[in-house]
């Protein structure tokens, strides 16, 4: 399967321009016989929206942008980030998975950072579930940025049968190092390698680049295989679009060697968690 990771710099609040960027990339990917394209978090709108959110929010039914994207997805699958107005006046930081002419899954960001430069909980409602979707490309789960940094979210997808965990992100640059990387970017890479290795699945991470409202986003998009090996990594500063061939047989090979999936006991973990939760309620 050929995967394209589109590390772009969306234009803040300009859906029309961003939509055209998506169309151009998807057309090139289709010509290159790419199977799946992954765009960053909020790729249609940019990140630092605040009061612009109601203006750029999309209701997915009978929306001309999404109607066009559905047509395109008859030939190529892709994941985009957008502001979703699921109910009137209720907005989510969402990622939509287009496949076979339909939206087969929308993940709504669950863990909304609300500290320092982040104000997501002020503007967005929280999602409340994680899901694995079975497709012709494999069993895929989607996480949005901070969701991925809570390890249980990846574990939930692992229990649900995920072979590929896709993370779309808007992570800023933090921690300038004397080495050839930013500390924040290396943190994501290390976490991706660990999740891929321990859950014996592919991890595809797509971050954005560029500046918004004084924030510099850190790029460093990557793909890890089920052995935890970093297959490909993008630039930390510049826009970059890369493709990588992945083979789902590697999931099988990894699980033959590392039997975490075979030996897993989610029912035991659930039972013990309930004990802790019951004890906490009694305090």
C-alpha positions in Angstrom: 0.0 0.0 0.0 1.3 3.4 -0.9 0.8 6.1 1.7 1.3 9.8 1.2 1.9 12.1 4.2 1.1 15.8 3.3 3.0 18.0 5.7 1.6 21.4 4.7 1.1 24.9 6.1 -2.7 25.6 6.0 -3.8 29.2 5.6 -5.5 30.4 8.7 -9.3 30.7 8.3 -9.1 30.4 4.5 -11.1 27.2 3.5 -11.1 28.1 -0.2 -7.3 28.3 -0.5 -6.8 25.2 1.8 -9.4 23.2 -0.2 -7.5 24.0 -3.4 -4.3 22.8 -1.8 -6.0 19.6 -0.9 -7.4 19.1 -4.4 -3.9 19.6 -6.0 -2.3 17.2 -3.6 -5.0 14.6 -4.1 -4.8 14.9 -7.9 -1.1 14.3 -7.8 -1.5 11.4 -5.4 -4.1 9.9 -7.7 -1.8 10.1 -10.7 0.9 8.5 -8.6 -1.4 5.6 -7.8 -1.3 6.4 -4.1 -3.8 4.5 -1.9 -4.0 6.8 1.2 -3.2 10.4 1.8 -3.0 11.8 5.3 -3.3 15.6 6.0 -2.6 17.3 9.3 -5.0 18.3 12.1 -7.4 21.1 11.0 -5.9 21.0 7.6 -8.9 22.8 6.0 -8.8 25.7 8.4 -5.6 26.3 10.2 -5.2 26.0 14.0 -5.4 29.3 15.8 -9.0 30.0 14.9 -10.6 31.1 18.1 -13.6 33.4 17.2 -13.3 32.3 13.5 -14.5 28.9 14.4 -18.2 29.5 13.7 -17.3 31.0 10.3 -15.3 28.0 9.1 -17.3 25.2 10.7 -18.7 22.5 8.4 -21.8 20.5 8.7 -20.9 17.4 6.7 -24.2 16.8 5.0 -25.0 18.7 1.9 -21.7 20.7 2.0 -20.2 21.5 -1.4 -16.6 21.0 -0.2 -17.4 17.6 1.3 -19.6 16.6 -1.7 -16.6 17.2 -3.9 -14.2 15.3 -1.6 -16.6 12.3 -1.6 -16.4 12.1 -5.4 -12.6 12.2 -5.3 -12.6 9.5 -2.7 -14.1 7.0 -5.2 -10.5 6.8 -6.6 -8.3 7.5 -3.6 -8.7 7.4 0.2 -7.7 10.3 2.5 -8.0 11.8 5.9 -8.5 15.6 6.4 -8.8 17.8 9.5 -11.7 20.3 9.9 -14.0 22.1 12.3 -17.2 20.1 12.5 -20.5 21.6 13.5 -22.2 18.4 14.5 -25.1 20.2 16.1 -26.0 23.8 15.7 -23.5 25.9 17.6 -21.5 22.8 18.9 -18.1 22.6 17.3 -15.5 19.8 17.3 -11.9 19.5 16.2 -12.5 16.6 13.9 -10.8 14.3 11.3 -12.8 12.7 8.5 -11.8 9.5 6.7 -13.0 9.5 3.1 -13.1 6.1 1.4 -15.0 4.6 -1.6 -17.1 7.7 -2.1 -18.2 8.1 1.5 -17.1 9.4 4.9 -16.6 6.1 6.7 -15.4 7.6 10.0 -15.1 10.9 11.8 -12.9 11.1 14.9 -13.6 14.0 17.2 -10.7 15.0 19.4 -11.1 13.8 22.9 -8.2 15.3 24.9 -8.3 19.1 24.3 -5.2 20.9 25.6 -6.1 24.0 27.5 -2.9 25.5 28.9 -0.1 27.8 27.8 -0.7 28.7 24.2 -3.5 26.2 23.8 -7.2 27.1 24.3 -9.0 24.3 22.6 -11.4 23.5 25.5 -12.6 27.1 25.4 -13.9 26.7 21.8 -14.4 23.0 21.1 -16.6 20.3 22.5 -14.9 17.0 23.5 -15.2 13.8 21.5 -16.1 10.8 23.6 -15.0 7.6 21.7 -12.3 5.8 19.8 -13.1 3.5 16.9 -11.3 1.1 14.5 -12.7 1.0 11.0 -12.2 -2.0 8.7 -11.3 -0.9 5.2 -9.8 -2.4 2.0 -6.6 -0.7 3.3 -6.6 -2.5 6.6 -8.0 -1.9 10.1 -7.4 1.8 10.9 -7.8 4.0 13.9 -7.4 7.8 14.0 -6.2 10.0 16.8 -5.8 13.8 16.9 -2.6 15.3 18.4 -2.9 15.2 22.2 -5.1 12.1 22.0 -2.0 10.2 21.0 0.0 11.3 24.0 -2.4 9.4 26.3 -1.1 5.8 25.8 -4.5 4.1 26.7 -6.0 5.7 23.5 -3.6 3.7 21.3 -4.1 0.6 23.4 -7.9 0.9 22.9 -7.3 0.9 19.1 -5.0 -2.1 19.5 -7.6 -4.0 21.4 -10.1 -3.0 18.7 -7.9 -4.7 16.0 -6.0 -1.7 14.6 -3.2 -2.5 12.2 -2.5 1.2 11.4 -2.8 4.1 13.9 -3.0 7.4 12.1 -2.2 10.6 14.1 -3.0 14.0 12.7 -1.3 16.9 14.6 -0.6 20.6 15.0 2.3 20.4 17.3 4.5 23.5 17.8 8.3 23.6 18.0 9.6 23.6 21.6 13.0 22.8 23.1 15.7 23.9 20.7 18.5 21.3 20.8 22.2 21.4 19.9 21.4 18.2 18.0 19.8 17.9 14.6 16.2 18.0 16.0 13.8 19.9 18.2 13.1 18.3 21.6 9.3 18.4 20.9 9.7 16.7 17.6 11.9 14.0 18.9 9.4 13.4 21.7 6.7 12.6 19.2 9.1 10.3 17.2 10.1 8.4 20.4 6.5 7.9 21.4 5.6 6.8 17.9 8.4 4.2 17.9 7.3 2.9 21.3 3.6 2.6 20.4 4.4 0.9 17.1 6.8 -1.6 18.8 4.6 -2.4 21.8 1.3 -2.6 19.9 2.9 -4.2 16.8 1.2 -1.8 14.3 2.1 0.9 11.9 2.0 4.5 13.2 1.6 7.3 10.7 2.0 10.8 12.1 1.2 13.9 10.1 2.1 17.2 11.6 1.9 20.7 10.0 4.5 23.4 9.5 4.4 27.2 9.2 3.6 30.2 11.5 0.3 31.3 13.0 -0.3 34.0 15.6 3.3 33.7 16.8 3.2 29.9 16.9 5.8 28.0 14.9 4.7 24.4 14.1 7.3 21.7 14.1 6.7 19.3 11.2 8.7 16.1 11.6 5.9 13.9 10.2 6.9 10.2 10.1 5.9 6.6 9.6 7.0 3.7 11.9 6.6 0.1 11.1 5.3 -2.6 13.6 8.8 -3.3 14.8 9.2 0.3 16.0 11.5 1.3 13.1 11.3 4.8 11.8 10.7 4.3 8.0 10.5 7.9 6.9 10.6 11.4 8.5 9.8 14.8 7.1 11.6 18.1 7.5 11.1 20.0 10.8 10.5 23.4 9.2 9.5 23.2 5.6 6.4 21.8 3.8 7.1 18.3 2.6 5.0 15.7 1.0 6.4 12.1 0.9 5.2 8.7 0.0 6.1 5.4 1.6 5.2 1.8 0.7 3.9 -0.2 3.7 3.0 -3.9 3.8 0.5 -5.1 6.3 2.2 -8.5 6.4 4.7 -6.8 8.6 2.0 -6.6 11.3 1.7 -10.4 11.2 5.5 -10.8 11.2 5.9 -8.5 14.2 3.2 -10.3 16.1 4.8 -13.7 15.5 8.0 -12.3 17.1 6.5 -10.1 19.8 3.4 -11.9 21.2 1.8 -8.8 23.0 -1.4 -9.2 21.0 -1.7 -12.9 21.6 -1.0 -12.6 25.3 -3.1 -9.5 26.0 -5.9 -9.5 28.6 -8.0 -6.4 28.2 -10.7 -8.0 30.4 -8.2 -8.2 33.3 -7.1 -4.6 32.8 -10.8 -3.5 32.8 -11.5 -5.4 36.0 -8.5 -3.9 37.8 -9.3 -0.4 36.5 -12.8 -0.7 37.9 -11.3 -1.6 41.3 -9.2 1.6 41.3 -12.2 3.7 40.1 -14.5 2.2 42.8 -11.8 3.0 45.4 -11.4 6.5 44.2 -15.2 7.1 44.4 -15.2 6.0 48.0 -12.4 8.4 49.1 
